[in-house]
C-alpha cells in the first residue's frame, strides 16, 4: 500500500520561494567579471513564489521577489530546496501587473 500524498499549504502571511539558480560568475556594469567564489554579505537575491498563505496580501504565486537570504527558513520537498519567510520580509516584487512600480523592469 502506498503512502498518501499531502499537499503543502502555507499558513497566515508565510511565503514559499524557490531561489533562482545563479549562473556563478557575474559581470559588473563596467564589464568586470566577478567570480562565483566572491561572497557579498548584504546581497539580496531573487526567487519565484511557489505558495502563499491566506493572509499574504500583495504576493501571488508566480511573482518574482527580492529578499535577503539570511531572513528565511529552508525546507526540502521532493528533493527541491525552498525557502519559507513572512511576506513582510520581502523587499520587492516583480510581476506583470505593476500598481506602484519603479519604472525598472527585469
Secondary structure by P-SEA (a helix, b strand, c coil): cccbbbbbbbcccbbbbbbcccccccccccccccccccccccccbbbbbcccccccccccccbbbbbbcccbbbbbcccbbbbbbccccccccccccccccccccc
